[in-house]
């Protein structure tokens, strides 16, 4: 049985809990920023519960588009190293009834003023737009996020430092619920900040993003496309350093496999700062390192995709476990509220 080593614990809930938003083909920045922290937790012997946040994704994407990429994204994460024997994976919308019920109860503890103070709301609005113009589902995001976390009675939530403040509402809701019902229903989730690697777009304009394909390395890019993108990538004049070149060097160091490669990258940086013209040679090594990484990923993904039952089987097992925990939580919540 898939994931037979992982069993839901009705007392402590999920040890580590995180979401994956299925919106488009992943980039190298997605791997370094979102997957690598999960892999580190896996290596530490933790047992993360990872859910595909398809309900969150439809706040600004069409449901049919989200559905198309959901299974593909799970295959991507597994091909990137996520081990289904140690990580429970399920789709958020599989728990819609439980999430909807819990969200209603939690909404009693949230004011409109609370919602307007959440940074996510302003960040998602178009430039110049007022909060009043936001779709209700976007404004409701913090409550649904709290329901995701509390439904699984999660203890640790790994987040980038810039997002840690967004989880404070979940912590406050959990405390208020326990206090108002005089029942210790929810553990107070702890944030585990990590230093997300900041990858700059190859063209030097902002972060590497799915929305700016010319400056992004996609995990399914062909070798010719990668070579062309890196060939055109912005760097810096000899003797100078900028955040774009720093980003390139960081990616190369992170994906390098040997000490020889790491030493060579360090030497390139030293020679560049001394004024030597080494960008052509660096870009050759940079291209080699990225192509090797993508080639290994694409081979693993193809093997996963070729087994039509593999990903659905993992998600079915993850759903079963998530529903067990969800039902246990909902029963405790009903008892605390209604005295049932």
FENBEL-V922059 format. One record per pair of residues at least 6 apart in sequence whose ideal C-beta (glycine too) atoms are under 8 Angstrom apart, sorted by sequence separation. I is the first residue (numbers start at 1). GAP is how many residues later the second one is. D is the distance in Angstrom with one decimal. If there is no record, write none. Layout:
[[I	GAP	D] [I	GAP	D]]
This chain:
[[42	6	6.7] [78	6	6.4] [115	6	6.7] [125	6	7.0] [178	6	5.5] [200	6	7.5] [201	6	6.4] [202	6	7.2] [206	6	7.1] [209	6	7.6] [210	6	6.6] [236	6	4.8] [256	6	5.1] [272	6	5.4] [304	6	5.8] [334	6	4.9] [41	7	5.4] [82	7	7.6] [92	7	7.4] [159	7	7.5] [178	7	6.0] [200	7	6.4] [201	7	4.9] [205	7	7.0] [208	7	6.2] [209	7	6.2] [271	7	5.0] [272	7	7.3] [304	7	6.8] [58	8	5.6] [125	8	7.1] [131	8	7.8] [149	8	6.3] [159	8	6.3] [177	8	6.3] [178	8	6.0] [199	8	6.5] [200	8	6.4] [201	8	6.8] [208	8	4.9] [210	8	7.9] [221	8	7.5] [236	8	7.1] [54	9	8.0] [57	9	4.5] [122	9	7.0] [125	9	6.0] [177	9	6.1] [198	9	6.7] [199	9	4.4] [203	9	7.5] [208	9	7.3] [217	9	6.2] [235	9	6.8] [236	9	4.5] [252	9	7.9] [253	9	6.1] [256	9	6.5] [38	10	6.0] [121	10	6.1] [124	10	7.4] [157	10	5.7] [205	10	6.4] [234	10	4.9] [235	10	5.0] [268	10	5.3] [272	10	7.4] [201	11	5.7] [203	11	6.1] [204	11	7.7] [233	11	7.8] [234	11	8.0] [38	12	6.7] [54	12	5.2] [77	12	7.6] [174	12	4.2] [202	12	7.6] [203	12	4.0] [217	12	6.4] [253	12	5.4] [54	13	7.2] [121	13	6.1] [157	13	7.9] [174	13	7.5] [175	13	6.1] [202	13	4.4] [235	13	6.9] [252	13	5.1] [268	13	7.0] [20	14	7.1] [124	14	5.8] [174	14	5.2] [201	14	3.2] [202	14	7.1] [215	14	7.8] [268	14	4.6] [74	15	6.1] [116	15	5.5] [174	15	6.8] [201	15	6.6] [202	15	7.3] [214	15	7.3] [233	15	6.8] [54	16	5.7] [249	16	6.2] [121	17	6.6] [171	17	5.6] [265	17	7.8] [268	17	7.4] [52	18	5.5] [121	18	6.0] [149	18	7.7] [171	18	6.2] [170	19	6.1] [249	19	7.7] [18	20	6.6] [121	20	7.6] [150	20	6.9] [249	20	5.8] [265	20	7.1] [52	21	6.6] [70	21	6.4] [120	21	6.1] [145	21	7.5] [149	21	5.3] [264	21	6.5] [52	22	6.5] [120	22	7.0] [145	22	7.8] [167	22	6.9] [118	23	7.7] [146	23	6.4] [150	23	7.3] [115	24	5.1] [118	24	5.0] [142	24	7.1] [146	24	4.1] [150	24	5.9] [167	24	5.2] [261	24	7.2] [16	25	5.7] [115	25	7.8] [145	25	6.4] [50	27	7.4] [115	27	6.5] [142	27	5.0] [146	27	4.9] [150	27	7.9] [164	27	4.9] [202	27	5.6] [245	27	7.7] [114	28	7.7] [142	28	7.6] [146	28	7.6] [202	28	7.0] [261	28	6.8] [164	29	5.2] [203	29	7.6] [16	30	5.0] [18	30	6.1] [20	30	5.9] [22	30	5.5] [143	30	8.0] [202	30	7.2] [203	30	7.4] [204	30	3.9] [252	30	7.9] [15	31	6.0] [16	31	7.0] [17	31	7.2] [18	31	7.6] [19	31	7.3] [20	31	7.1] [22	31	7.3] [202	31	4.1] [203	31	5.9] [241	31	7.7] [15	32	5.5] [16	32	4.3] [17	32	5.0] [18	32	5.4] [19	32	5.3] [20	32	5.5] [21	32	4.8] [22	32	5.8] [50	32	7.3] [110	32	7.5] [155	32	5.5] [157	32	5.2] [159	32	5.6] [161	32	4.6] [202	32	6.8] [241	32	6.6] [15	33	7.5] [16	33	6.8] [17	33	7.9] [18	33	7.8] [19	33	7.7] [20	33	6.3] [110	33	5.7] [153	33	6.4] [154	33	7.7] [156	33	7.1] [157	33	7.2] [158	33	7.9] [159	33	7.2] [160	33	7.1] [161	33	7.6] [239	33	7.5] [252	33	6.8] [256	33	5.7] [14	34	8.0] [15	34	7.7] [17	34	7.7] [19	34	4.0] [23	34	5.2] [153	34	5.8] [155	34	6.2] [156	34	5.5] [157	34	5.4] [158	34	4.6] [159	34	6.2] [160	34	6.5] [161	34	6.9] [162	34	7.7] [238	34	6.3] [239	34	6.4] [248	34	7.8] [252	34	5.1] [255	34	5.0] [14	35	4.1] [21	35	5.9] [22	35	5.5] [154	35	5.3] [155	35	6.5] [156	35	7.9] [157	35	6.6] [158	35	7.9] [159	35	7.4] [160	35	7.9] [161	35	7.4] [239	35	7.2] [251	35	7.6] [255	35	6.6] [257	35	7.7] [21	36	5.2] [56	36	7.1] [107	36	5.7] [150	36	5.0] [156	36	5.1] [158	36	5.8] [160	36	3.9] [236	36	7.5] [239	36	4.1] [19	37	6.9] [50	37	5.7] [52	37	7.2] [54	37	5.9] [55	37	5.0] [103	37	7.7] [106	37	5.6] [238	37	4.7] [252	37	5.4] [255	37	7.9] [23	38	5.5] [48	38	7.9] [49	38	7.5] [50	38	7.1] [51	38	7.3] [52	38	7.2] [54	38	5.4] [55	38	5.4] [204	38	7.7] [238	38	6.3] [248	38	6.1] [255	38	5.0] [38	39	7.8] [42	39	7.7] [47	39	6.0] [48	39	5.1] [49	39	4.6] [50	39	5.2] [51	39	5.4] [52	39	4.7] [53	39	5.1] [54	39	5.1] [150	39	7.7] [238	39	5.4] [251	39	7.5] [42	40	7.1] [47	40	7.1] [48	40	7.5] [51	40	7.0] [52	40	6.0] [103	40	5.4] [106	40	5.6] [149	40	5.5] [204	40	4.4] [238	40	7.9] [6	41	5.9] [39	41	7.7] [42	41	6.1] [47	41	7.3] [49	41	7.8] [51	41	5.0] [55	41	7.3] [103	41	5.8] [106	41	5.9] [238	41	8.0] [35	42	6.3] [39	42	5.0] [202	42	7.9] [23	43	6.9] [39	43	7.1] [200	43	5.6] [22	44	5.7] [25	44	7.5] [38	44	6.3] [42	44	5.7] [55	44	7.4] [103	44	4.5] [106	44	7.3] [200	44	5.0] [235	44	5.1] [24	45	6.7] [35	45	4.9] [42	45	6.3] [99	45	6.8] [102	45	4.5] [23	46	7.0] [35	46	7.1] [119	46	6.4] [120	46	5.7] [200	46	7.9] [22	47	4.9] [26	47	7.0] [35	47	7.1] [119	47	6.5] [200	47	3.9] [235	47	7.8] [22	48	4.7] [99	48	5.0] [102	48	6.7] [118	48	6.6] [199	48	5.5] [235	48	7.7] [31	49	5.7] [38	49	7.4] [99	49	6.9] [102	49	5.5] [198	49	7.1] [26	50	5.4] [233	50	7.2] [22	51	4.5] [118	51	6.6] [199	51	7.6] [99	52	6.3] [199	52	6.3] [231	52	6.9] [20	53	6.4] [98	53	5.9] [197	53	6.6] [230	53	5.6] [114	55	6.6] [92	56	6.7] [95	56	6.7] [230	56	5.9] [20	57	6.6] [197	57	6.9] [230	57	4.9] [110	59	7.4] [227	60	5.7] [230	60	7.2] [226	61	6.6] [110	63	6.8] [60	64	6.9] [109	64	5.3] [226	64	5.9] [227	64	7.9] [59	65	7.5] [226	65	5.9] [106	67	5.5] [109	67	4.8] [109	68	6.3] [223	68	5.5] [226	68	6.8] [106	71	7.1] [109	71	7.4] [223	71	7.9] [105	72	7.7] [223	72	7.9] [19	73	7.3] [217	73	6.2] [221	73	6.6] [14	74	7.9] [220	74	8.0] [219	75	6.4] [59	76	7.1] [217	77	7.7] [59	78	5.3] [60	78	7.4] [219	78	5.8] [220	78	6.6] [6	79	7.9] [58	79	7.6] [59	79	4.9] [219	79	7.5] [5	80	5.8] [6	80	7.2] [3	81	5.9] [5	81	6.9] [6	81	7.8] [220	81	8.0] [2	82	6.1] [3	82	6.6] [6	82	5.0] [59	82	6.3] [3	85	6.0] [56	85	6.7] [56	88	6.9] [55	89	6.6] [56	89	7.4] [53	95	7.5] [51	97	6.8] [49	103	6.1] [49	105	7.2] [46	110	7.9] [48	110	8.0] [41	117	6.6] [38	120	7.5] [37	121	5.5] [33	127	7.3] [19	129	6.7] [17	131	7.8] [17	132	6.0] [17	135	5.7] [17	137	3.4] [14	138	4.4] [16	138	7.4] [17	138	7.7] [13	139	5.5] [14	139	6.6] [15	139	7.9] [16	139	7.3] [17	139	7.2] [18	139	6.9] [80	139	7.9] [13	140	2.5] [14	140	4.3] [15	140	5.7] [16	140	4.7] [17	140	5.8] [18	140	5.6] [12	141	7.0] [13	141	5.9] [14	141	6.9] [15	141	6.4] [16	141	7.7] [13	142	6.7] [16	142	6.5] [12	143	6.8] [76	143	6.4] [185	144	7.6] [185	147	5.0] [185	148	6.0] [183	149	7.5] [185	151	5.3] [183	152	7.6] [183	153	4.0] [40	154	7.9] [181	155	3.9] [181	156	6.4] [37	157	4.7] [37	159	7.4] [177	159	7.6] [36	161	7.2] [34	162	7.8] [33	163	4.5] [33	164	5.6] [32	165	4.4] [33	165	7.8] [33	166	7.0] [32	167	5.9] [29	168	7.8] [29	170	3.9] [152	170	6.7] [28	171	6.7] [17	172	7.6] [153	172	6.8] [152	173	5.4] [13	174	6.6] [151	174	7.4] [152	174	7.1] [12	175	7.3] [151	175	5.1] [16	176	7.7] [153	176	5.9] [152	177	7.3] [29	178	6.7] [151	178	5.3] [29	179	3.9] [150	179	7.2] [151	179	7.6] [28	180	6.9] [29	180	7.3] [30	180	7.8] [27	181	5.7] [27	182	7.3] [27	183	5.9] [26	184	7.7] [25	185	6.7] [24	186	4.4] [23	187	7.2] [29	187	7.0] [28	188	7.4] [31	188	6.8] [27	189	4.5] [28	189	4.2] [30	189	7.9] [27	190	6.1] [28	190	7.8] [27	191	5.4] [28	191	6.9] [26	192	7.2] [27	192	6.9] [25	193	5.2] [26	193	5.2] [25	194	7.1] [25	195	6.1] [80	217	6.3] [36	218	7.9] [79	218	5.5] [32	219	7.0] [79	219	8.0] [79	221	4.1] [32	222	6.3] [78	222	7.9] [79	222	3.9] [28	223	6.8] [91	224	6.0] [95	224	8.0] [76	225	6.5] [79	225	5.8] [89	225	5.8] [90	225	6.2] [94	225	4.6] [98	225	7.5] [75	226	5.7] [78	226	5.8] [89	226	6.3] [91	227	8.0] [95	227	6.0] [99	227	8.0] [102	227	7.4] [90	228	3.5] [91	228	6.9] [94	228	7.0] [95	228	6.5] [98	228	4.1] [102	228	6.6] [105	228	6.1] [75	229	4.8] [88	229	7.9] [89	229	4.6] [90	229	4.7] [94	229	7.2] [98	229	7.0] [101	229	6.2] [75	230	5.7] [84	230	4.8] [88	230	5.0] [90	231	7.3] [95	231	5.2] [98	231	7.6] [102	231	6.3] [90	232	4.3] [98	232	5.3] [101	232	8.0] [105	232	6.2] [72	233	8.0] [78	233	7.5] [88	233	5.6] [88	234	7.2] [75	236	5.4] [78	236	7.6] [74	237	5.2] [71	240	5.2] [74	240	7.0] [71	241	7.3] [74	241	6.6] [71	244	7.6] [28	262	7.2] [52	263	8.0] [28	265	8.0] [51	271	7.2] [49	273	7.4] [2	311	5.3] [3	311	7.0] [14	311	7.2] [2	312	5.4] [13	312	6.2] [8	313	4.8] [3	314	4.8] [7	314	7.1] [8	314	7.6] [10	314	7.8] [2	315	4.5] [3	315	6.7] [6	315	6.7] [10	315	7.2] [1	316	6.8] [8	316	4.8] [9	316	7.9] [13	316	7.5] [8	317	4.4] [3	318	7.2] [10	318	4.8] [8	320	7.7]]
